[in-house]
Amino acid sequence: MKGRSRSASGWGEKLLCVFLSTEDAESIAGDLEENYRDLIPARGRLLARIWYWVQIIKAAGSAVSFRFAWNLSMLKTHLKLTW
């Protein structure tokens, strides 16, 4: 594995782009990538990668939850105005 880079994964950023703006996804993925690289010497590549993906999933989940809550709030407002 000597030839492999110390990068976490481009897939994490791509996943975040599905749920967040490109700018936000790049920012979050960049911060997580920095933390991932810092974790490798202390915890090893496997645990650092697991940590990275848990954080990506949490961020994506938070974005979905926020979007759902926002849409529900907008629907309630729309129904109040129309009835």
C-alpha positions, 0 to 999 in steps of 0.5 A, spaced: 500 500 500 505 504 499 503 507 492 496 509 495 495 516 497 493 519 504 486 522 502 480 519 505 476 519 499 473 523 493 466 519 494 465 523 501 465 530 498 460 527 492 455 524 497 455 531 501 454 534 494 447 530 493 445 534 500 448 540 500 451 546 496 457 544 492 461 550 496 458 547 503 460 540 501 467 542 499 468 546 505 466 540 510 469 535 506 476 539 506 475 540 514 474 532 515 480 531 510 484 535 514 482 531 521 483 524 517 490 526 515 491 528 523 488 521 525 492 517 521 498 517 525 495 516 532 489 511 530 491 508 523 488 508 516 483 504 518 480 507 524 481 514 521 477 512 515 472 509 519 471 516 523 471 520 516 465 516 513 461 516 520 462 524 520 460 524 512 454 520 514 452 524 520 453 531 515 449 528 510 443 526 515 443 532 518 442 536 511 437 531 510 433 532 516 434 540 516 431 539 509 425 535 511 424 540 517 424 546 512 419 543 507 414 541 512 414 548 515 413 551 508 408 546 507 404 548 514 405 555 512 402 554 505 396 550 508 395 555 513 395 561 508 390 557 503 385 554 508 
